[in-house]
Amino acid sequence: MSHTTTDEPTRSASGATVPVLAFAGIVVAVMQTLLVPVIKDLPALLDTSPSNATWVLTSTLLSGAVATPIMGRLGDLFGKRRMLIVSLSVMVVGALISAFTDALVPMIVGRTLQGVAMGAIPLGIGLMRDILPRERLGSAMALMSSSIGVGGGLALPAAALVAQHTDWHTLFYGAAGLGVLSIALTLLVVPESPLRAKGSFDLPGAVGLTAGLILFLLPITKGSDWGWSSPTTLGLFAAAVVVLLLWGLMELRVAAPLVDLRTTARREVLLTNLASIMVGVSFFVISLVLPQLLQLPAETGYGLGQSMVVAGLCVAPLGLTMMFTAPVYARLSARYGPRTTLIIGLLIIGIGYAGGLGLMNAAWQTVITSVLIGAGIGLAYSSLPALIIGAVPASETGAANGLNTLMRSIGTSVSSAVIGMVLANTANDAGGVAVPTMHGFRVSFLIATAAVAVGLALAFFLPRRSPSTATQLRASSEEDANLARAEQALAGEAAAGESPRGFRGRVLAADGAPVARAKVTLIDRHGRQAGATLSAGDGSYALAVPARGPYVLAARAAGHGPLAHAATHGGDHQVDLDLSLPGETVHA
């Protein structure tokens, strides 16, 4: 295993851990849509040109893309909870800087710092993998993964209401307050992960990735302003290719790289990341199209003439539906696996966009479209971390999910650029004002449908896994760490001449064959769990105990019945657990 553990005892995860982590993800996602209601007014508010004002949004996007994989790797090395708090703290500082300024440069600085918080999503997913029991992990990761869409969807009506009735700086004060609340709840409720990756932080790799991402994303976000065939745009794309290729060659030679490209090149990881780009594209299209359609005057013949707040409320079901699909995903994934759930989610998104082509004539029709697409994106987003976690070592979950979140950000960036270009090129000129057309809206929906089709093709090529295998892959990394800790503790006590306190043995099937990754749970005299681990490849397990006394060992594995074995602890007990005897109790 490529991880080490800390010597500090960690608190067990409480029932509030998942809601607190999901709340952190929602707070971070709010940063992405916070200024959407006032985006057209930014040039006047900041006393600058429209092209300069776009940097207020572009800076957040770029810093978020850069910070996501870097914070994930730092979390693997130094503690995911610690880096989550750092991410949120930087966001609060950035929000306060933006709240106190009307000038362009300080505003860009503040927005850049706010984007750093995007690393909270993969850090939260990694924490869940490390500290939650596997029976809670599926729905928890689904909620955390969907939080970026939930926060974005819910922030639209709230931000619109604030912007319409108060000073626009209130948006940043509110964001800072949410960040402080999230930090406090994280400190109070969320335990630190016991896992640490080996190695040191790859600073040259971080610099190279940062340079490559900026060179790649900058022309995507500014290409419509500069011109897609301009020397600046083409030159930056060419430079991005060169820098990222050199960075990749360097990463392959580093012992502890920022991103393990060999792991990333695995079929399951690669296809999942490519599918994530397509999901990101489809997610952002509806966020760009529906608010404009809803707010266009009815005099255009197709605009729905709604206020900013009503438009936000009509799009809000997108985020709400994503939130409520988390428990649905957990049941579907447990039965059919995350690959099948991803396919189902993409199919629902495709149906939503295809049906949405004919549902643009009334506000209530946009609500139906939002609900359908939100359900599909919720299922798709929820499937992605499970697919990644099932394909990478436990010590790399932070960095791997950081890279996956980056792929979604690239998808939304590409979507923003392409849809912006489509709407601009199909707009009508009305007295010097570009008015989007229904044709442009429908072409945008067709582009989203095409992205979903590509995502579906990629998902079908993902390797199939049986539900039982998927369940084992979602096993908690804390249980893996428990096995290593117990083995070290028992061996250390024996070497020191002390009487070891714990149990060791093997988990066996009916034919005497060892059973790998069977869940072995230690239960104390009060019926509480005193420890848990997973059997190794040869069926062996080891569990240290906190104190002498009677305990019950319970073993369970996919395809076998449960076994309970009562034992009075008095030293180092060799106990083999035979899963061919379901339910039988043997007294030691």
N, C-alpha and C positions, 0 to 999 in steps of 0.2 A: 504493500500500500504506500502511496506517495503522500502520506500525511503524518504529522506528529500531533501530539496533544499537549495541552497546557497542564501545568500542575495545579492550577487554581480550580476549586470546585465550581461547577456551574449549576445555576438554578434550573429546575425542570420547567418546561414550557407550561404555562397556565392556559386556561380557556380564553383569556384575553389576548394572548400573543398574536394569533392570526388577525383579529380585527385591528389591532394596533399597527401591525406591519402593513396591512392593506390600506389603512388610513394614511400611512406615510406615503404609499404609492399614489394614492389619490391626490394628496397635497402636492406631490412633485408634478403630477400630470396637470394640475391646475395652471402651472407656470406656462404650459404650452399654449393654452387658449385664453389666458388671462386678458390679453389685449385685443382679441378678435373683435369685440363690440366697438372699439375705438380706433381700429386700424386705419380707417379712411380719414380720421381726424388727426392722426399723428403728425403730419407735416405742419399743421397749424399749431398744434399743442407744443411742439418742440421748436417751432420757428426755423424749419429747415425744408429742404426740397423733398419730394416724394421718394426719390431714389435713395437719399441718405436715410430717410425715416425707415426704410425697409431693413436697415441694419439692426434696428431694435428687435426684430423677429429673427433675422438671420444669425445674430450673435448667440442667441439662446440655443438655436438649432445646432450650430457648430460646436459650442462648448459641451452640449449634452452628448453629441456623437463622440467627441474625444474622451470625455470623462467616463462614459459608460464602461468600456472594457478596462480602462485603467483602474477605476475604483473597484471593479470586480476582482482584479488581480491583487490589489492592495488588501481587499477583504480576505482573500484566501490566505495571504501571508500574515496579516497582523490582526485579524478579527473582523468579522463581517458586521457585527453590531457596532463596533468602534467606528468603522468607516461609514456606516449608515448615519451615525450621529454627526460625523464630520461633514457628510454631504448635505444634511439638513441645515447644519450651522452655516455653511457657506451660502446656502440658498437664502437664509434669513438675512444675512449681511447684505446680499445682493438686492433683496426686496426693499430693505431700509434705504439703501443708496438711491434706488429708483424712486422711492416715496418722497425723498427730500429734494428732487431736482426737476427743473424744466429744461435743462440743457441736453443736447444730443449726446455728447461724449460720456458724461457721467451716467446717463441712462443706458448707454450701450455697455458700459462697465458693469452696472448693476444687473442687467439682463444676462450678461455673460456668466456672472457668478451664479445666477439662478439656474442656468442650464446645467451646472455641475451636479445638481441634485438628481439628474436622470439616472445616475448610478445607483440610486436607492432601489430601483426595481429589481435588478439582478442580485443585489445584496440581500434583499428581503427573501427572494426565492431560495438563495443559497442558505440563509438562516433556517428557513423552513425545512429544507432537506437535512440539515444537521441536527435540529433539536426536536423535530416532531416525530411521533410514532407514525408508522407507515399507513395506519388506518385513517389518519387525519390528513395525510400529505396531499392526496389527490385534489380534494376540494380547496385546500389552503393555497396550493400553488396556482390553481385555476383563478381564485379570487385575486391573488397578487398579480398574476400576469395580466388580468383584465383591468386592473386598477388604472392603468394608463389611459384606457378608453373611458372608464367610468368617470375619472376625474375630469377628462377633457369634455365629456358630454354634460356633466352636471355643472361645470364651471361656466358654460355659455349663458344659460339663463340668469345665473347668479351675478356674473360679471356685467351682463346687460342691464340688469336691474340697478346695480350700484352705479354704473356709468351714466345711466339715464337720469338718476335722481341726486347724485352727489358728485363731489370733485373726483376726477379720475384717479388721483393719487391714492384714494381710499382703497383701490384695488390692491395696491402694494402693501398698505398697512394690514389689510386683511390677510394677505398671503404670508406676511411675516408672522402674524399672530398664529395662523395655522401651523407654520413651521415650528414655532416655539412650543405649541401644544404637542405636536408630534414628537419633538425631542424629549419633552417631559414624560410622555407616556412610554416612549421607548426605554428610557432610563429606569422607569418604575416597573415595567412589565416584561420586557424582552430580555432573556438571558443571552449571554455570549456563546458563540459556537465553540465547542471544545477542540475543533479541528484547525490545524494550520498546515499549509503547504510547505514543502521544503524549498530551499533556495532563497535567492534575494530578488529584489525588485529590478527588473530589466529597464533601466533608465534610457539607454540608447534605443531600445525597442519602443518605449513610450514616445520618445521624441520623433522617431521615424514614422510611427503610426499617426501621431498628431499631424505631422506635416502632410502625409499622404491623404488623410481624411479631409483636411482643410482644402488642399489642392483639388480634391475630387468634388466635395460638396459645395464649395464656393461657386464654381461656374453653374452648378445645377440650380442653386437658389438665385443667382444673379444673371443667368443666361438670357432671360427675357428682357432685362434692362440693357445688357451689353450687346445683345445680338448673338444668336447661337452659332453663327459662322464667323464671328469677329475673331481677330488674332488673340485677344485676351482670353476668350472662352476656350478656344481650341488649344492655345498654349498651356493653360492651366490643366486641361484634361490630359494632355501629353505628359506634362510634368508629374501629374498624379500617377500615371501608369509607371513611369520610370522609378519614382520614389517608392511606390508600393512593391514593385518587383525587387528592388534593392533591399527594402525592409524585410521582405519574405525570405530572401537568401540569407540575410543576417540572422533572422529568427531561427532558421533551421540549424545554425551553427552554435546557438547559445544553449548552455546546459539547462537554464531555468528561464525560458522565454516568456515574454508578456502574454503571447498567444501561442499555444502549442499547435502549430500548423499541421502537424502529422495527425493529431486528434481531429482537427477541424476538417481535414481532408477525408475522414471516414465517411462512408456513403450516407449513413443516417444523419450525421451532423451537417454535412454539406447540403444535402437535399432539404433538411429542415430549415437551414439558414436561407436558402434560396426561396423556399416557400414563404418564409417570414417576410421577405421583401414584397412578395405579391400580396400578402395579407395587409401589409402596411400601405401599399398603394390603394387597395380597395377601401381601407378604413378612412383614409383622408379625403377621398372623393366626395363622400356624402357630407362631410364637414365643410367642404368648400362650396358645394352646389346648393344644398337646401336652404341655408340662411340667406343667400342672395336671392333665390327664387321667392322665398317667403316675404322678403322686404321690398322687392321691386313694386312700384306702383301698379295698381290694377289697370291704369290707363295704357300700359304697354300692350294689353291684350292677353298677357299670360302671367304677369306678376300677380302675387296674391295679396299685396298691400297690407302686410302685417307689421306691427311695431317690432322694435328690436327685442323686447322682452318676450312677446308672443313667439317670435321666430326661435328664440332660444328654448322656450318651453316645448315647441314642436320637435326640436332636435334632441331634447333631454332624454326621451325614451331610449335613444341609442345607448347612453351610458347606463341607465337603469336596467335595461334588459341584459347588458353585459354582466352586471353585478348578479342578477338573479339566475344566470345560466351556470354559475360556478358549481352549485350542488348538482345540477343536471349533468354537467360534464363529469363530475366525480363518479356518478352511477354509470354513465355510458362508458367511461374509460375503464372502470373496474371490470365491466362485462366484455367489452369489445377491444380495449386497448386505445392508446392515444392516437395511433395512426388512423384508425377508423373514425374517431371523433373529429380529427382534423378534416377528413374527407367530408363528413356530414356538415361540419361548420362551413366549409367552402361551398358546398352545394346550396346551403341556405342563403349565403351571401349572394351567390349567383342568381337565385330565385328572386331575392330582394331587389337587386339592380335591374333584372330583366322585367319584373313586374312594375318597378318604379318608373320605367319608361312611359307607362300609361297612367301613372298615379301622380300627376303634377298639376292637377286642376283645382285642388282645394287643400286647405291647411290640414284637414283630417286625413287626407290621403298621404301627406308627407309623414304623419305620425305612424301610419301603417308601415311605410317604407323604413322608417327609423327602427321600429320594433323588430322587423324581419332581419335587417342587416345587423342590428345590434346583437340579436341572438346568434347569428352565424359567426360574427367576429368574436363574440364571447367564447364560443366553443373552439374556434380556431386558435385564438390567443392562449386559451387555457391548455391546449394540447402541446404547444411549442416547448415550454420548459420541461414537461414530462419526457418528451422525445429527446431533448438534449441531455437531461440528467441520466436517462437510461443508456446513454452512449458514451459518457465520459467518466473518468475516475472521480471519486467523491471530493478529492482535494482541488479539482479544477472546476467545480460547479459555478463559483462566482465569476471567474473569467469567461467560462463557456457561455453562461447565460448573459453576461455583459456583451459578448460578441453577438449573441442572438438578438438582444434588445437593440444593438447597433444596426443590425440588418433591418429591423422594423423601422428604425429612424431613417435609414436610407430609402426605404420604400415610401415613407411619407414625404421625404424631400423630393424624390422623383415625381411623386403624385402632384405635389404642390407646383412644381415647375411645369409639368406637362399640362395639367388642367388649367393653370394660369395662362399658358400660351394658347390653349384651345379657346378658352373664353375670350381672350383678347382678340384673337384672329377672327372670331365669329361674331364679335360685338357690332352693334349699330352705333353710328355716330349721331348723337342728338345734341346739337348746339355745342360741340366740342367735348361732350361727355360720352365716354364709351359705355353703352348699355348692353349687358349680356343678353343673349338671345336664347329662346327655347331650343333652337338647334344646337347651340353650344352646350347647354345642359344635357341634352340627350346624347351627344357625342361623348361627353364626360362619363356618363353612365355606361356607355358601350365600352369605353376604355377600361373602366373598373371591371366589367363583365369579362373582358379579355384577360385581365390580370388574374381573375379568379380561375379562369380556364387553365392558364399556365400553372397556377398553384395546384390545381387538381392533378394535372399531369405529373408534377413533381411528387405530390403526396402518394400517388399510386405506385411510384417506384421506390418508396420507402420500404425497408424490409419488414415482413410480417412478423409479429410476435404473438404468441398465445397469451390470453389474459393472465394465466398463472405466471408466465415469464415476466409480463409487464408488472405484475404485483411485486415480484421479487426485485425487479429493477428499481422500484420506487421505495425500497426498504430504506429506513433511516440510516444515515451515515453515523449517527450516534451509536447505533447498535454495532456497526463495524468497528468503531473506535473502542467500544466496551470490550470487544473480544481481544483487541491488542492490549488494552490497559490491564485486563484481568490476567492475561498470560504473563505480562511483565511483572505484575504484582505478586502472583503466585511463585514465579521463578525467583524473584528477588527475595521473598521471605524464606524460601527453601535454601537459597544460597547463603543467607545470613544465619542459617541454623535455627530459624524460628519455625514454629508450627504454622504452616500456611492455612489461611482462612478462606475457604471457598470450595467450589466444585469444578471438576473437569471430567471430561469423558467424550463419548461420541454419540451421535444421533444415527440410528440404524433403521433401515427399511425392513420389510417382511422377509426378504431374502438375505438379510444380513449386510446388504450393501450400504455404504455410508450415504447420508443425505446431506447435501450441501445447502447452505442458506436456509436452514430450518430456524424458526424463531424459538429461542429458549428463554423462558421468563422465570425469574426467581421471585417467589411470593413469601412474605414474612408471616408471622403468627397472627398479625392483624388483618391479613388479606390484602395488604398493599404491595405494589410492585417494588422490590428491592434492587432489581437489576434486570437487564435484558441483553441478549446478544444474538448473533447469527452464527450458525455452525460454519466452519471453514470448508474448503473444497474436499477435504478427506473426512468430513463429518465431525471433526473435533470441535469442542467448545470449551470455554473456561469462564467462570463467573466468580469474582471475589465477593465476599459478603461483608457488610458493615459491622456486624457483631455476631457473637456466638448465639446459637439458639436454633429452634426448629424452623425449617423452611420447606417449601414445596417447589419442585422444579416442574414447569409445564412446557411441553414442546409441541410445536405445530409446524407442518410443512404442507405445501400445495399437494393435493392428491392423497393426503394421509389424514387419519383422524387424530384428535388431540390425545396426549398422554400426560397424566399427572403422576409424579413420583415424590412421595413424602420422604424426607430425610432429616434426621437430627444432626445438626452440624457439630462436629467436635474436632475438626482438623481439615486436612486436604482429602476430600472424598472423591474417589473414582466412581462415577455414575454414568453408565451407558443407558441411553434412552431409546427403547425399541418402539418405533412408531407402528409396528404391526399389532400392537396391543392397545387399540384406542379406548381411552376411558378407564383402563385398569389402574388401580392404585396399588403400589407396592411399598410396604413399610420397611425401612432400612433398620 
